[in-house]
Amino acid sequence: MTREIGSDEFRDILHSLRVWDRPLPGFDVGEAPGEPLALFREWFVQAAGAGQLEPHTMTLATVDGDGRPDVRTLMLHDADGRGWHFASHAGSAKGRQLAGQPEAAIGFYWAAVGRQVRIRGRVRACGAEESRADLAVRSRGALAAALTGRQSEVLGSVEELARVSAAAWERAGAEPDAPAPTWTRYVLDAEEVEFFQGDAARRHVRLRYRRELDGAWVRELLWP
């Protein structure tokens, strides 16, 4: 049974929370590389080394056919010269939204180092072979979830989920190469990447990389 939390108690707890009340790393923008991927990889490794839990978790923002925004948390699968990789079912809400409007944004927040990275760009779906390879290197649980499918559809009951999931886990163990046709790997090709370093004195450092039509990256400092 859940306990009802009153407004006063909620606000007291909310207002008692503090951010960046600990030593944070600096960010010398003069030493930043000329393109964002190298800096992202460096910051990612530093966040993991600082003890950030699940630094590969990220938010993905999309819009539906009516222009209404949507957001969810999922996992980064890679970051390379093509862009930032993630995966989902093509028939899920995010998959349908990306099919209709392939512009999207992703965000990372690494509280352990007071850093965040925001990325905007165009998303493309990879082919069936690459999507299947994406699933092949993941865990049995990931394959079972993919085989369960029906992501974002209305669920009749938790019992139904348990039954279908159990069957999927059994199949994933017996058939590690079982096909999951709707599982799709996506790549976001960045047009803008912003790096944010928090500062206890609120003199946050924001560096934005913006790609021009010729493919060159322009670096711009932003007011915090």
C-alpha positions, -999 to 999 in steps of 0.1 A, spaced: 0 0 0 14 34 -10 17 62 15 2 95 5 28 123 4 15 157 13 24 189 -5 44 203 24 64 172 29 71 169 -8 83 205 -11 104 202 21 122 173 6 125 189 -28 139 221 -15 164 203 8 182 187 -22 214 202 -34 234 200 -66 271 204 -73 280 208 -36 312 188 -42 344 193 -62 337 191 -99 361 188 -128 370 218 -149 365 223 -186 391 241 -205 373 249 -238 406 259 -253 417 223 -251 385 209 -267 390 190 -299 377 203 -332 348 178 -335 324 166 -308 328 128 -310 363 128 -295 351 150 -266 320 129 -260 341 97 -257 365 114 -233 337 127 -211 319 94 -212 350 75 -200 356 101 -173 320 98 -161 323 60 -159 357 64 -141 341 88 -116 315 61 -106 286 74 -125 260 47 -125 249 36 -160 265 64 -179 252 49 -211 216 57 -202 202 86 -222 170 104 -230 156 103 -265 131 131 -275 109 127 -306 77 142 -319 45 125 -331 24 133 -362 6 161 -344 39 177 -333 35 167 -297 69 159 -280 77 126 -264 106 115 -243 120 83 -228 151 68 -213 171 41 -232 207 29 -237 234 41 -259 248 12 -281 277 30 -297 291 64 -308 312 65 -339 318 84 -371 282 78 -382 266 91 -350 250 79 -318 235 45 -319 205 31 -301 178 4 -308 141 -3 -304 112 -19 -321 101 -3 -353 65 -6 -342 70 11 -308 59 46 -302 94 59 -307 99 38 -339 66 51 -354 75 86 -345 110 84 -360 95 69 -392 72 99 -395 97 126 -383 133 115 -382 146 146 -364 153 138 -328 174 148 -297 192 128 -271 206 139 -238 230 125 -212 233 137 -176 263 125 -155 256 138 -120 289 124 -106 308 150 -126 281 177 -131 281 172 -168 255 169 -195 256 165 -233 227 174 -256 226 162 -292 203 170 -320 202 156 -355 186 133 -380 180 96 -373 181 68 -398 172 32 -394 199 6 -401 192 -24 -422 181 -58 -410 216 -74 -409 230 -46 -387 199 -46 -365 201 -84 -360 238 -81 -352 230 -54 -326 208 -79 -308 232 -108 -312 258 -92 -289 234 -84 -261 221 -106 -232 196 -133 -232 172 -110 -214 176 -84 -242 167 -110 -268 138 -122 -247 125 -86 -244 128 -82 -282 110 -115 -288 82 -104 -264 76 -74 -287 44 -54 -287 62 -25 -271 39 5 -264 7 -15 -270 -19 -17 -243 -13 -46 -219 -43 -65 -206 -27 -76 -173 6 -82 -155 -3 -120 -157 -3 -118 -195 31 -101 -195 45 -128 -172 32 -155 -194 45 -141 -227 78 -130 -212 84 -165 -197 78 -180 -231 102 -155 -247 129 -162 -221 126 -200 -228 129 -194 -266 158 -170 -262 177 -198 -243 168 -225 -268 173 -203 -299 200 -176 -293 197 -166 -330 159 -164 -329 148 -136 -353 131 -105 -339 120 -88 -372 109 -55 -357 141 -49 -337 159 -20 -353 192 -2 -348 191 35 -353 218 61 -357 214 98 -349 237 119 -372 244 149 -351 239 185 -363 244 201 -329 262 188 -298 264 208 -266 287 201 -237 277 215 -203 300 215 -173 283 225 -140 299 249 -116 291 254 -79 292 292 -84 268 288 -113 294 299 -138 286 269 -159 306 263 -191 286 255 -222 303 247 -255 282 240 -286 294 223 -317 273 232 -348 278 216 -381 277 238 -412 265 228 -447 300 219 -458 303 195 -429 327 216 -409 321 220 -372 318 255 -356 324 258 -319 305 284 -299 305 293 -262 270 299 -247 258 319 -218 248 296 -189 
